[in-house]
Amino acid sequence: MLAHLPEDQLKAYFGKVKLRAMTDKTVVSQKRLREILAGVRDDGYALIDEELEVGLRSIAVPVRGAGGNVVAALNVGVQATRVSRRQMEEQFLPVLKRGAEELSILLP
């Protein structure tokens, strides 16, 4: 959801939040995080690989309201040792995208 904020809201977010490491893989550079967020916007999904918690891998897609704005996200988390990044992208991502499209139809 952060990737889809307008620039002024993203700037305000970075102005009040201190980025801190949750694991050794957490991105704590605002510049690098902005690059990642741009990639998320381009790719249409975010894949987090043990950045929040060791052993946790998750993938998320945006859910858009009728006006096209991102109003929510669908996310699946897995144990990183059991499901690879590739499996997340090949097996989970298509299902999440379909679910987000179906849910978007129901939202105002």
N, CA, C and O of each residue as an XYZ file, in Angstrom:
432
protein
N       0.834     -1.191      0.000
C       0.000      0.000      0.000
C       0.873      1.246      0.000
O       0.512      2.267     -0.586
N       2.003      1.158      0.649
C       2.930      2.282      0.694
C       3.387      2.672     -0.711
O       3.580      3.854     -0.994
N       3.558      1.694     -1.582
C       4.019      1.951     -2.944
C       3.029      2.780     -3.750
O       3.408      3.405     -4.741
N       1.786      2.792     -3.344
C       0.755      3.475     -4.120
C       0.315      4.809     -3.516
O      -0.650      5.413     -3.984
N       1.008      5.264     -2.493
C       0.704      6.578     -1.925
C       1.143      7.677     -2.885
O       2.161      7.532     -3.562
N       0.393      8.768     -2.954
C       0.860      9.924     -3.719
C       2.170     10.444     -3.104
O       2.420     10.245     -1.915
N       2.988     11.098     -3.903
C       4.318     11.541     -3.444
C       4.257     12.394     -2.177
O       5.097     12.230     -1.293
N       3.292     13.295     -2.070
C       3.222     14.143     -0.872
C       2.947     13.314      0.381
O       3.499     13.602      1.443
N       2.105     12.296      0.271
C       1.818     11.433      1.423
C       3.008     10.529      1.746
O       3.281     10.257      2.915
N       3.707     10.070      0.727
C       4.905      9.250      0.951
C       5.991     10.085      1.635
O       6.672      9.605      2.541
N       6.146     11.319      1.200
C       7.124     12.216      1.819
C       6.772     12.452      3.283
O       7.649     12.439      4.147
N       5.491     12.668      3.560
C       5.042     12.865      4.943
C       5.308     11.611      5.777
O       5.729     11.708      6.930
N       5.065     10.447      5.202
C       5.325      9.179      5.890
C       6.791      9.094      6.288
O       7.113      8.828      7.446
N       7.685      9.322      5.313
C       9.113      9.244      5.613
C       9.546     10.326      6.603
O      10.528     10.150      7.324
N       8.824     11.435      6.640
C       9.146     12.499      7.574
C       8.841     12.167      9.024
O       9.423     12.749      9.939
N       7.932     11.236      9.227
C       7.559     10.924     10.614
C       7.966      9.528     11.074
O       7.873      9.218     12.262
N       8.418      8.679     10.144
C       8.771      7.305     10.495
C      10.279      7.111     10.425
O      10.928      7.507      9.457
N      10.821      6.495     11.469
C      12.236      6.147     11.466
C      12.351      4.690     11.006
O      11.821      3.787     11.653
N      13.035      4.471      9.903
C      13.218      3.109      9.401
C      14.195      2.383     10.313
O      15.284      2.882     10.598
N      13.795      1.198     10.767
C      14.678      0.426     11.644
C      14.656     -1.033     11.227
O      13.650     -1.541     10.732
N      15.754     -1.679     11.431
C      15.906     -3.070     11.019
C      15.142     -4.006     11.943
O      15.279     -3.946     13.165
N      14.339     -4.867     11.343
C      13.653     -5.920     12.089
C      14.464     -7.215     11.991
O      14.462     -8.029     12.914
N      15.155     -7.394     10.866
C      16.071     -8.521     10.636
C      17.278     -7.967      9.890
O      17.329     -6.776      9.582
N      18.243     -8.823      9.603
C      19.412     -8.353      8.852
C      19.088     -8.101      7.377
O      19.933     -7.597      6.637
N      17.871     -8.446      6.943
C      17.449     -8.221      5.558
C      16.531     -7.010      5.398
O      16.137     -6.679      4.280
N      16.191     -6.357      6.487
C      15.298     -5.199      6.440
C      15.976     -4.027      5.733
O      17.134     -3.712      6.010
N      15.264     -3.397      4.839
C      15.771     -2.211      4.144
C      15.560     -1.000      5.055
O      14.434     -0.703      5.454
N      16.640     -0.314      5.376
C      16.545      0.846      6.263
C      16.992      2.130      5.582
O      17.013      3.186      6.214
N      17.340      2.060      4.333
C      17.710      3.236      3.555
C      16.465      3.756      2.839
O      15.814      3.023      2.095
N      16.141      5.037      3.073
C      14.971      5.625      2.415
C      15.143      5.588      0.898
O      14.189      5.304      0.173
N      16.334      5.868      0.423
C      16.592      5.856     -1.017
C      16.326      4.468     -1.593
O      15.647      4.334     -2.611
N      16.858      3.444     -0.945
C      16.670      2.075     -1.443
C      15.204      1.663     -1.336
O      14.683      1.001     -2.233
N      14.544      2.043     -0.264
C      13.135      1.697     -0.113
C      12.295      2.365     -1.201
O      11.367      1.751     -1.727
N      12.606      3.594     -1.538
C      11.897      4.270     -2.631
C      12.096      3.529     -3.955
O      11.165      3.424     -4.754
N      13.301      3.018     -4.187
C      13.563      2.231     -5.399
C      12.720      0.958     -5.409
O      12.158      0.583     -6.438
N      12.640      0.310     -4.272
C      11.843     -0.914     -4.152
C      10.366     -0.605     -4.379
O       9.677     -1.352     -5.074
N       9.879      0.483     -3.800
C       8.478      0.861     -3.965
C       8.146      1.156     -5.425
O       7.056      0.830     -5.894
N       9.080      1.770     -6.138
C       8.867      2.022     -7.571
C       8.752      0.688     -8.313
O       7.926      0.554     -9.216
N       9.566     -0.287     -7.943
C       9.484     -1.615     -8.541
C       8.170     -2.304     -8.229
O       7.606     -2.989     -9.082
N       7.687     -2.129     -7.024
C       6.401     -2.706     -6.620
C       5.279     -2.112     -7.474
O       4.402     -2.837     -7.943
N       5.310     -0.801     -7.672
C       4.302     -0.164     -8.531
C       4.368     -0.726     -9.948
O       3.335     -1.016    -10.551
N       5.571     -0.880    -10.476
C       5.748     -1.394    -11.840
C       5.327     -2.860    -11.962
O       4.672     -3.247    -12.930
N       5.707     -3.665    -10.978
C       5.455     -5.106    -11.026
C       4.020     -5.480    -10.670
O       3.505     -6.500    -11.127
N       3.372     -4.640     -9.844
C       2.005     -4.919     -9.432
C       1.902     -5.826     -8.215
O       0.816     -6.302     -7.884
N       3.022     -6.066     -7.550
C       3.002     -6.873     -6.327
C       4.278     -6.614     -5.525
O       5.267     -6.092     -6.042
N       4.225     -6.992     -4.253
C       5.386     -6.883     -3.369
C       5.701     -8.265     -2.822
O       4.802     -9.006     -2.423
N       6.967     -8.599     -2.806
C       7.414     -9.852     -2.207
C       8.411     -9.504     -1.114
O       9.446     -8.891     -1.378
N       8.101     -9.889      0.090
C       8.943     -9.602      1.251
C       9.601    -10.907      1.679
O       8.924    -11.895      1.965
N      10.925    -10.897      1.720
C      11.666    -12.128      1.995
C      12.491    -11.983      3.271
O      13.648    -11.565      3.235
N      11.881    -12.332      4.386
C      12.507    -12.305      5.707
C      12.963    -10.907      6.135
O      13.911    -10.777      6.909
N      12.294     -9.866      5.637
C      12.622     -8.505      6.030
C      11.923     -8.095      7.319
O      12.429     -7.270      8.080
N      10.762     -8.678      7.551
C       9.999     -8.346      8.756
C      10.316     -9.313      9.900
O      10.446     -8.911     11.056
N      10.433    -10.570      9.556
C      10.676    -11.610     10.552
C      11.470    -12.746      9.903
O      11.159    -13.160      8.786
N      12.473    -13.239     10.585
C      13.261    -14.348     10.065
C      12.342    -15.550      9.867
O      11.588    -15.928     10.763
N      12.419    -16.143      8.676
C      11.602    -17.312      8.372
C      10.273    -16.990      7.719
O       9.548    -17.903      7.323
N       9.931    -15.704      7.596
C       8.653    -15.304      7.005
C       8.873    -14.730      5.613
O       9.645    -13.789      5.429
N       8.193    -15.300      4.650
C       8.188    -14.785      3.282
C       6.734    -14.479      2.951
O       5.852    -15.287      3.241
N       6.472    -13.323      2.347
C       5.092    -12.989      2.008
C       5.025    -12.272      0.664
O       5.998    -11.694      0.182
N       3.843    -12.338      0.091
C       3.593    -11.688     -1.188
C       2.241    -10.995     -1.084
O       1.301    -11.528     -0.494
N       2.154     -9.795     -1.666
C       0.925     -9.003     -1.565
C       0.628     -8.312     -2.885
O       1.532     -7.968     -3.646
N      -0.648     -8.118     -3.133
C      -1.113     -7.384     -4.317
C      -2.084     -6.297     -3.864
O      -2.769     -6.459     -2.854
N      -2.146     -5.194     -4.604
C      -3.077     -4.121     -4.237
C      -4.509     -4.470     -4.635
O      -4.756     -5.191     -5.602
N      -5.431     -3.933     -3.859
C      -6.861     -4.022     -4.185
C      -7.326     -2.591     -4.417
O      -7.160     -1.725     -3.558
N      -7.903     -2.356     -5.573
C      -8.326     -1.007     -5.945
C      -9.831     -0.845     -5.792
O     -10.604     -1.767     -6.051
N     -10.225      0.345     -5.369
C     -11.634      0.680     -5.300
C     -12.130      1.089     -6.675
O     -11.372      1.071     -7.644
N     -13.385      1.453     -6.759
C     -14.008      1.819     -8.034
C     -13.297      2.979     -8.717
O     -13.267      3.042     -9.946
N     -12.730      3.887     -7.953
C     -12.027      5.035     -8.516
C     -10.609      4.731     -8.969
O      -9.930      5.601     -9.514
N     -10.157      3.499     -8.746
C      -8.817      3.116     -9.154
C      -7.757      3.281     -8.090
O      -6.613      2.872     -8.286
N      -8.122      3.880     -6.954
C      -7.158      4.052     -5.862
C      -6.994      2.758     -5.090
O      -7.941      1.986     -4.941
N      -5.790      2.528     -4.603
C      -5.529      1.352     -3.773
C      -6.150      1.591     -2.401
O      -5.830      2.566     -1.720
N      -7.051      0.677     -2.005
C      -7.756      0.821     -0.733
C      -7.444     -0.307      0.240
O      -7.769     -0.217      1.424
N      -6.813     -1.368     -0.257
C      -6.485     -2.519      0.585
C      -5.438     -3.360     -0.144
O      -4.995     -3.017     -1.240
N      -5.060     -4.451      0.480
C      -4.126     -5.382     -0.148
C      -4.499     -6.802      0.265
O      -5.044     -7.025      1.346
N      -4.199     -7.747     -0.605
C      -4.318     -9.167     -0.273
C      -2.907     -9.705     -0.101
O      -2.022     -9.416     -0.906
N      -2.701    -10.486      0.946
C      -1.365    -10.929      1.308
C      -1.399    -12.388      1.743
O      -2.353    -12.838      2.376
N      -0.353    -13.110      1.399
C      -0.173    -14.479      1.884
C       1.232    -14.568      2.466
O       2.198    -14.135      1.838
N       1.341    -15.124      3.653
C       2.632    -15.343      4.286
C       2.906    -16.831      4.428
O       1.999    -17.623      4.685
N       4.174    -17.201      4.257
C       4.562    -18.611      4.334
C       5.877    -18.747      5.098
O       6.597    -17.772      5.314
N       6.163    -19.963      5.494
C       7.447    -20.260      6.105
C       8.483    -20.314      4.977
O       8.344    -21.102      4.041
N       9.498    -19.494      5.066
C      10.471    -19.338      3.981
C      11.189    -20.637      3.636
O      11.582    -20.828      2.485
N      11.367    -21.515      4.580
C      12.070    -22.769      4.294
C      11.195    -23.766      3.539
O      11.701    -24.753      3.005
N       9.897    -23.516      3.489
C       8.981    -24.453      2.841
C       8.516    -24.007      1.454
O       8.159    -24.840      0.622
N       8.520    -22.697      1.205
C       8.016    -22.175     -0.064
C       9.030    -21.164     -0.615
O       9.395    -20.210      0.072
N       9.477    -21.373     -1.841
C      10.481    -20.505     -2.453
C       9.862    -19.227     -3.002
O       8.645    -19.125     -3.158
N      10.712    -18.266     -3.288
C      10.265    -17.022     -3.936
C       9.598    -17.368     -5.263
O       8.553    -16.818     -5.608
N      10.208    -18.274     -5.992
C       9.679    -18.661     -7.303
C       8.278    -19.250     -7.184
O       7.392    -18.918     -7.972
N       8.076    -20.126     -6.195
C       6.742    -20.693     -5.968
C       5.740    -19.597     -5.639
O       4.600    -19.630     -6.102
N       6.169    -18.623     -4.836
C       5.284    -17.511     -4.476
C       4.832    -16.789     -5.744
O       3.648    -16.489     -5.904
N       5.768    -16.512     -6.636
C       5.451    -15.771     -7.852
C       4.670    -16.606     -8.864
O       3.789    -16.084     -9.546
N       4.983    -17.879     -8.965
C       4.334    -18.713     -9.977
C       2.995    -19.299     -9.525
O       2.078    -19.438    -10.335
N       2.874    -19.641     -8.251
C       1.670    -20.308     -7.772
C       0.731    -19.391     -6.992
O      -0.484    -19.448     -7.185
N       1.265    -18.561     -6.132
C       0.440    -17.742     -5.251
C       0.001    -16.446     -5.926
O      -1.147    -16.025     -5.784
N       0.921    -15.812     -6.663
C       0.641    -14.510     -7.256
C      -0.570    -14.510     -8.189
O      -1.409    -13.617     -8.071
N      -0.703    -15.468     -9.112
C      -1.884    -15.446     -9.983
C      -3.198    -15.542     -9.210
O      -4.181    -14.899     -9.579
N      -3.222    -16.329     -8.156
C      -4.434    -16.479     -7.341
C      -4.733    -15.171     -6.609
O      -5.885    -14.743     -6.547
N      -3.708    -14.541     -6.060
C      -3.898    -13.265     -5.377
C      -4.403    -12.192     -6.337
O      -5.297    -11.419     -5.995
N      -3.832    -12.147     -7.532
C      -4.269    -11.144     -8.514
C      -5.729    -11.344     -8.893
O      -6.485    -10.378     -8.994
N      -6.124    -12.586     -9.102
C      -7.540    -12.852     -9.416
C      -8.433    -12.433     -8.265
O      -9.474    -11.810     -8.471
N      -8.028    -12.774     -7.067
C      -8.811    -12.397     -5.886
C      -8.936    -10.891     -5.747
O     -10.006    -10.388     -5.406
N      -7.849    -10.160     -6.009
C      -7.883     -8.704     -5.916
C      -8.819     -8.118     -6.964
O      -9.550     -7.168     -6.683
N      -8.801     -8.677     -8.165
C      -9.701     -8.199     -9.215
C     -11.160     -8.450     -8.850
O     -12.010     -7.580     -9.041
N     -11.447     -9.633     -8.328
C     -12.806     -9.966     -7.927
C     -13.273     -9.076     -6.783
O     -14.417     -8.622     -6.773
N     -12.402     -8.830     -5.833
C     -12.758     -7.990     -4.696
C     -12.962     -6.532     -5.135
O     -13.853     -5.853     -4.625
N     -12.152     -6.057     -6.065
C     -12.270     -4.680     -6.556
C     -13.649     -4.402     -7.136
O     -14.172     -3.297     -6.994
N     -14.234     -5.390     -7.782
C     -15.555     -5.232     -8.376
C     -16.608     -4.928     -7.305
O     -17.591     -4.235     -7.569
N     -16.396     -5.446     -6.118
C     -17.365     -5.296     -5.037
C     -17.198     -4.009     -4.235
O     -18.067     -3.659     -3.437
N     -16.096     -3.310     -4.440
C     -15.807     -2.126     -3.629
C     -16.323     -0.847     -4.261
O     -16.353     -0.710     -5.484
N     -16.737      0.103     -3.397
C     -17.218      1.396     -3.915
C     -16.064      2.234     -4.437
O     -16.276      3.351     -4.911
